[in-house]
Amino acid sequence: MSSLPLISLMGIATVLSLYMGRLAKKIHLPSLVGYMILGVLFGGSLLGVLSEDGIHSLSFLTDVALGFVAFTIGSELNIKGLKKLGKGIIYIILAESFAAFILVTASVWLLTRNLPMALIFGSLAPASAPAGTVAVIQEYGAKGSLTKALYAVVGFDDGLAIVIFGFASAAARNMLDPTNSMSLIQGILQPTGEILFSLLIGGILGYIFTLLSRRLKPLTDAPSLIFGFIAICIGLSQWLHLSLILTNMMLGFVLTNTMPSSRSKPLVGQLKTWMPFLFIPFFFLAGAHLQVSALPSLGLLGVIYILSRTAGLMGGARLGAIAGKSEAKIKNYLGFGILSQAGVAIGLSMLVLNDFNALGTTEASTIATTVITTVTATCIVFEVIGPIGAKYALTKAGEIGSRK
């Protein structure tokens, strides 16, 4: 089967994923869990139907799907709607990110007594994977204040996570190599500049996109225009080393906040038939990427990371909601919906691998290897429990729609 053309393999995978998703729903799990399970079966971890080169060749599908996810998040972040959520949403984003960072750093340090390693693990903890949360929201037609809050948190916390990582990574490198030229200030300024430039590029493209959208007739042409601009954002993000999520999120944010909702909602609504199709290859390939063989290496460090990150995110979200006087269902359930972790965390851990190996010391290389191995293994766990947690939160909050 592995000798079939790649396009045929993806066709087979899409059809089988559709039915695996339906099977997952029968046992009250989000469809994307079924897509991921099939991906694991097809990937190199088990059957090896899809080769590593094949997975790499299809990575552009993951980027396209993530671009649409980010655009969807941005289009849901209407300023008027965010004001209704109040200052609590800002407190939640700050509290859950820093609580996860502090709790994971402290827990890993108590276990290993290695501060540079603890800082790196702590800095990776706030990074989330918005695709899982958005997929669950769209699959079940969720609507309400918790849904709005989830869109905002998973949209913005990756930006804060990148800043925290920049600071912690610079501090850890200086501990391991006092002659390292990167200062703590540089460690903060570099990722902050990346975030601001991402928002600027997304904002400029969003303004142009909005101008063209105002004159767009018929609305059935909207998906083509949206796809074109998302593709431009993705390409520029890769070329300029910017955040793909933030540029596309800003694209949607500008649209929804500069056009009347009577015009922007039907425009974005044209994507509803596209998104389920995009989620199938995204989560199938996410499953194919996962190395089940990494799970045995999880060990005590991995368990500590999973538990402390979960406690930090959930506890921090609750504290932020209390401080911001958010409504009860946001305070009680938002933490369950933000546990997914994948691409951003793995990407940052790859930076650790490259930067720390470049230091040329045994301790730095050991930390780099430990980080990439542990994060890869824990992401398997978080990618499964994250969507399940999101569905639980939305169900308990009474925001699940009529689609079951």
Secondary structure, 3 states (H helix, E strand, C coil): CCCCCHHHHHHHHHHHHHHHHHHHHHCCCCHHHHHHHHHHHHCCCCCCCCCHHHHHHCHHHHHHHHHHHHHHHHHHCCHHHHHHHCCHHHHHHHHHHHHHHHHHHHHHHHHHCCHHHHHHHHHHCCCCCHHHHHHHHHHCCCCCHHHHHHHHHHHHHHHHHHHHHHHHHHHHHHHHCCCCCCCHHHHHHHHHHHHHHHHHHHHHHHHHHHHHHHCCCCHHHHHHHHHHHHHHHHHHHHHHCCCHHHHHHHHHHHHHHHCCHHHHHHHHHCCCCCHHHHHHHHHHHHHHHCCHHHHHHCHHHHHHHHHHHHHHHHHHHHHHHHHCCCCHHHHHHHHHHCCCCCHHHHHHHHHHHHHHHCCCCHHHHHHHHHHHHHHHHHHHHHHHHHHHHHHHHHHHCCCCCCCC
